[in-house]
Amino acid sequence: MIMIVPTIGMAVYLTYVNRMVSSELWHNLAVVFWICANSVWMFGEFYLNDGTRPWAKVFFLMGLVSILYHYLISEPFWKQKPKLT
């Protein structure tokens, strides 16, 4: 349990450092949400008789939404970027 705060802190730091690159931002943001989801889920299973699962699902979905936003809106996967030669 003691590793939750440094892990989330490092994920947030990496997200902040790479915020200028869109793909890095959205992927790292999804990682932050997924680490939060796993932390909430783990805490709930250890201490609250699995009572935090609905909150964990919210974080998992937020991670999924950030990935979907990146691939469908921010940089749609079906649009080809021009190759620099």
C-alpha positions in Angstrom: 0.0 0.0 0.0 2.9 2.3 0.6 3.9 2.2 -3.0 0.6 3.7 -4.3 1.5 7.4 -3.8 5.0 7.2 -5.4 3.7 5.2 -8.3 0.9 7.6 -9.0 3.2 10.5 -8.5 5.7 9.2 -11.0 2.9 8.6 -13.6 1.6 12.1 -13.1 5.1 13.5 -13.4 5.8 11.6 -16.7 2.4 12.8 -18.0 3.3 16.4 -17.2 6.8 16.1 -18.7 5.5 14.6 -22.0 2.3 16.8 -22.3 3.5 18.6 -25.4 3.3 15.4 -27.5 -0.3 14.5 -27.9 0.1 10.7 -28.2 2.3 10.6 -25.1 -0.1 12.8 -23.1 -3.2 10.7 -23.8 -1.4 7.4 -23.3 0.2 8.5 -20.1 -3.1 9.9 -18.8 -4.7 6.6 -19.4 -1.9 4.9 -17.4 -2.5 7.4 -14.5 -6.2 6.5 -14.5 -5.5 2.8 -14.7 -2.9 2.9 -11.8 -5.5 4.8 -9.8 -8.2 2.2 -10.6 -5.9 -0.6 -9.6 -5.0 1.2 -6.4 -8.6 1.9 -5.5 -9.6 -1.7 -6.3 -6.7 -3.1 -4.2 -7.4 -0.9 -1.3 -11.0 -1.9 -1.3 -10.3 -5.6 -1.5 -7.8 -5.3 1.4 -9.6 -3.0 3.8 -13.2 -2.4 2.7 -14.6 -5.9 1.8 -14.4 -5.0 -1.9 -16.6 -2.0 -1.5 -14.6 0.3 -3.9 -15.1 -1.6 -7.1 -17.6 0.9 -8.6 -15.1 3.7 -8.0 -12.4 1.6 -9.6 -14.6 1.1 -12.7 -14.9 4.8 -13.0 -11.1 5.2 -13.2 -10.8 2.3 -15.7 -13.4 3.9 -17.9 -11.7 7.3 -17.7 -8.5 5.6 -18.9 -10.4 4.0 -21.8 -12.0 7.3 -22.7 -8.7 9.0 -22.8 -7.3 6.4 -25.2 -10.5 6.5 -27.4 -10.3 10.3 -27.5 -6.7 10.1 -28.7 -7.4 7.6 -31.5 -10.8 8.9 -32.6 -10.7 12.6 -32.1 -7.2 14.0 -31.3 -5.3 12.0 -33.9 -7.7 9.8 -35.8 -6.1 6.5 -36.7 -7.7 6.5 -40.2 -6.0 9.7 -41.3 -2.5 9.3 -42.6 0.1 11.8 -41.6 2.3 13.0 -44.5 5.6 11.3 -44.4 8.6 13.5 -44.1 11.4 12.5 -46.5 
